[in-house]
Amino acid sequence: MEYPPITKDPAAMRVQPNLLDYRDVCGHFSWHTVRNQLAGLPEGGLNIAHEAVDRHAEGSLRSRVAIRWLGRDGRTIDLTYGLLRERSNRFAHLLGKLGMTKGERVFWLAGRDPALYPVFFGTLKNRNIFCPLFAAFGPEPIFQRLERGNARVLVTSERQYTRKVAALHSRLPELCTVLLVDRDDDLDARVLSLPRLMATAAKEFVIPPTDPEDMAILHFTSGTTGMPKGAVHVHGAVLTHLLTGRYVLDLHPEDVFWCTADPGWVTGTSYGIIAPLLLGVTSIVDEADFEPERWFRILAEQRVSVWYTAPTAIRMLMRTPETLRSRYDLSALRLVHSVGEPLNPEAVLWGQRVLGLPIHDNWWQTETGGIMIANYAAVDIRPGSMGLPLPGIEAAIVSRNEDGTVRVEGDGVEGELALRRGWPSMFRSYLHEEERYRKCFAGDWYLSGDLARRDGDGYYWFIGRADDIIKTAGHMVGPFEVESTLMEHPAVAEAGVIGKPEATIGELVKAFVVLKPGWEPGDALRQELIGFGRGRLGSAVAPKEIEFSDNLPKTRSGKIMRRLLKARELGLPTGDTSTLEGSES
Amino acid sequence: MTEEELKAIIVAELKKVAPESDPSGLGADEDLREALDIDSFSFLRVLVGVSEHTGVDIPEADYGKVTTLAAMIGYLAVRQG
């Protein structure tokens, strides 16, 4: 069904959008102008922590609340720009005392804890690399990432440490120090109390000269074939964060902004931490997990004006009666954004009907570092479309040629969504994996792996993934990682893992399992395998469904044809593999 | 149903989505999702299962009222027919 466009009337808006004339701004755009809006370090160079925190703390925003943290138990902690500067200085000092030198990695595994913000910015100030891990990862994904990312320091909670990391510690010789956010005394010589060390660290710190090309953040993302890849981002990415904070999120100085993404994922750092603080606004952080009533209450009580959330959450809110929303005063709210997976048109319209505001979908990836294609406050929305490229970003639909080059397609043609390389927040490498990085590009184009088409007016429409990567509740899951873990169970001979379409979370992780001789399929074994997967991989990655199978479809070279498994799951005719081309590649 | 019976139903449903866990050993006031590593989607499945076995409807708007064993037992106890 075609949905009519949602038209906009900026003149009637109570806050004038920063981006009023999209075409005009695109026509005159230069990244150089964006760079000039940043302060730069007094000693030279560019450091995200200086732009997002120190610059404000040294000026009129010193007492403004940067982070308002809402505890699960009802507590509220306010971190002003001044306080955030002081505490991040302390953490930077602490890293120096621990012997951390430029470029070494600091990992975070403590969910949405208030210590995150000083740790994040302190890490950047000391020119170390920050790498967040999702708290719902199990020991195996945690180990893979700590090892591949050469973690030197891990900041975590006592619970996470004892449950998941303690048993891995001896396999991680590079991990020198573990800092616990919730202990007042040390556990042993290597596992120390963060609050104790913070209290004695000096509160002044001068950020050393930082090159815009210096590494700042490492984000692991799942691959189709191998283990997760560490996408490297640099301090210069801050130009994209500033631009998208202004043009897409449309942040104004008086805004209260709430990004619901977890810091374990790239949205949670680029937009949960960096972008709102760059623009000097107050950013809300909720420690608790999703709960419809709690979320409406936060929107109302905190007077949130700009909200950035995800399709899974929106679809769960859509299941609540519309009377629930009417109990809350959402009059402060003026703009709603969504990212993580394509937002269905019904959800865009639900926003308009129930929140009184249409929901603005946008598109980007871990590798792009920031929003690349978006719907904007002052631009008409076509429900179901991810919108128009950010000013300064050249997008295209391309098809791959046999010789490895690509050809650019015209409007209306389905193909792979590509971006012309060179934007400031483009990932600079996959850590230690130059070959995998190289494969992401063809000439001047970054190939996203997402299939899309562009209509005659320049709007992009998502079609699907070009590979087997699973997108569940907005998170990428690599089937290979899940299959490898399942194969470690003594009963499992083979495993093939797919994303099974599901209305609320997009896809759920489903495994097809072939048992070794002597094992009988049944409910007990199915439950055991689900538990086994959760124990190793954690709830965010582990399969939620297991189906026993006598065999898995394979290529002649023995590779599992996941697309055929998926076709079987969807009830498509599996005898005809003509629509499954590429599965043998 | 007695509180013990309600608890047994809840524990069985939790065990379905988190088979590796021991929900019966949970503290009455521990956050279920946090303690057992259960995401929003799986928690929804738990609540659907609990509703089916107790006959008590738990609308999504009430999720905040059933975050612990004690809270969920209390919620069900006052609403069962």
Chai-1 contact restraints between the chains, C-beta under 6 A:
chainA,res_idxA,chainB,res_idxB,connection_type,confidence,min_distance_angstrom,max_distance_angstrom,comment,restraint_id
A,A136,B,D37,contact,1.0,0.0,6.0,A-B,restraint_1
A,D289,B,R33,contact,1.0,0.0,6.0,A-B,restraint_2
A,F290,B,S40,contact,1.0,0.0,6.0,A-B,restraint_3
A,E291,B,Y63,contact,1.0,0.0,6.0,A-B,restraint_4
A,E291,B,G64,contact,1.0,0.0,6.0,A-B,restraint_5
A,P292,B,E60,contact,1.0,0.0,6.0,A-B,restraint_6
A,P292,B,A61,contact,1.0,0.0,6.0,A-B,restraint_7
A,E293,B,A61,contact,1.0,0.0,6.0,A-B,restraint_8
A,E293,B,G64,contact,1.0,0.0,6.0,A-B,restraint_9
A,R294,B,G64,contact,1.0,0.0,6.0,A-B,restraint_10
A,R319,B,E60,contact,1.0,0.0,6.0,A-B,restraint_11
A,T320,B,E60,contact,1.0,0.0,6.0,A-B,restraint_12
A,T320,B,A61,contact,1.0,0.0,6.0,A-B,restraint_13
A,L324,B,A61,contact,1.0,0.0,6.0,A-B,restraint_14
A,I505,B,F41,contact,1.0,0.0,6.0,A-B,restraint_15
A,Q527,B,P19,contact,1.0,0.0,6.0,A-B,restraint_16
A,I530,B,P19,contact,1.0,0.0,6.0,A-B,restraint_17
A,G531,B,P19,contact,1.0,0.0,6.0,A-B,restraint_18
A,G531,B,E20,contact,1.0,0.0,6.0,A-B,restraint_19
A,R534,B,E20,contact,1.0,0.0,6.0,A-B,restraint_20
A,G535,B,E20,contact,1.0,0.0,6.0,A-B,restraint_21
A,S539,B,D37,contact,1.0,0.0,6.0,A-B,restraint_22
A,S539,B,D39,contact,1.0,0.0,6.0,A-B,restraint_23
